[in-house]
Structures are given as structure tokens and as C-alpha cells.
Amino acid sequence: MQRFLILIGLVFIAAGLSWPWLSRLPFGRLPGDISIERDDFSFHFPLMTGVLLSLVLTLLLWLWRK
């Protein structure tokens, strides 16, 4: 469990340091993401981004088990 937490911490540090490059990726702005903007209200639901990330994580965890 300790190694897992250290690994997660290192992943967060790497993501934080590489944020200028990661923010240029189209995640959150994919076709199928729901975005509603009104005068005093905005709602954003990244549906396709969530599906895509779920598929990638499922594939990575499946490969890691084998």
C-alpha cells in the first residue's frame, strides 16, 4: 500500500510539472462532451472524455494484471 501511495504521488507531481503541455490536449473538449453556457450559469459534463479515460485505464489495468 505504501508503494502504491508513493506511485500515485509521483504521478500527481509529474502531471503537475507537465501541466502546460497537458492542457493543450483536447480532453474536456471532445465531441460528445456536454457544455451549456447561459448568462449567469455554466454547466460542463465531459461525457466522452470520461468514457475515453475509462477505456484507457481499463486497458492499462488489464495489461498490468497479465
C-alpha positions as CSV (number, residue, x, y, z in Angstrom):
1,M,0.0,0.0,0.0
2,Q,2.9,2.4,0.8
3,R,4.4,1.9,-2.7
4,F,1.1,2.5,-4.3
5,L,0.6,5.8,-2.5
6,I,4.2,6.8,-3.4
7,L,3.5,5.9,-7.0
8,I,0.2,7.9,-7.1
9,G,2.1,10.9,-5.5
10,L,4.8,10.7,-8.2
11,V,2.1,10.6,-10.9
12,F,0.5,13.7,-9.5
13,I,3.8,15.5,-9.3
14,A,4.6,14.5,-12.9
15,A,1.2,15.7,-14.1
16,G,1.6,19.0,-12.2
17,L,5.0,19.6,-13.8
18,S,3.8,18.8,-17.3
19,W,0.5,20.7,-17.0
20,P,1.5,23.4,-19.6
21,W,1.7,20.6,-22.2
22,L,-1.2,18.5,-20.9
23,S,-3.6,21.5,-21.0
24,R,-3.2,21.7,-24.8
25,L,-4.7,18.2,-25.2
26,P,-8.3,18.2,-26.3
27,F,-9.6,16.4,-23.2
28,G,-12.7,18.1,-21.9
29,R,-13.4,19.5,-25.4
30,L,-14.1,16.3,-27.3
31,P,-17.2,15.8,-29.5
32,G,-19.9,14.4,-27.2
33,D,-18.9,16.5,-24.1
34,I,-21.9,18.5,-22.9
35,S,-21.4,22.2,-22.3
36,I,-24.2,24.6,-21.6
37,E,-23.5,28.3,-21.0
38,R,-26.1,30.9,-20.1
39,D,-25.8,34.4,-18.8
40,D,-25.4,33.5,-15.2
41,F,-24.9,29.8,-15.4
42,S,-22.5,27.4,-17.0
43,F,-22.5,23.6,-16.9
44,H,-19.9,21.3,-18.3
45,F,-20.1,17.5,-18.3
46,P,-17.2,15.7,-20.1
47,L,-19.1,12.6,-21.1
48,M,-16.8,11.4,-24.0
49,T,-13.7,12.3,-22.1
50,G,-14.8,10.2,-19.2
51,V,-15.6,7.3,-21.5
52,L,-12.2,7.6,-23.2
53,L,-10.3,7.7,-19.9
54,S,-12.2,4.8,-18.6
55,L,-11.3,2.7,-21.6
56,V,-7.7,3.6,-21.4
57,L,-7.5,2.9,-17.7
58,T,-9.3,-0.4,-18.1
59,L,-6.8,-1.4,-20.9
60,L,-3.8,-0.4,-18.8
61,L,-5.0,-2.3,-15.7
62,W,-5.9,-5.3,-17.8
63,L,-2.4,-5.3,-19.3
64,W,-0.8,-4.8,-15.9
65,R,-2.5,-7.9,-14.5
66,K,-1.1,-10.1,-17.2
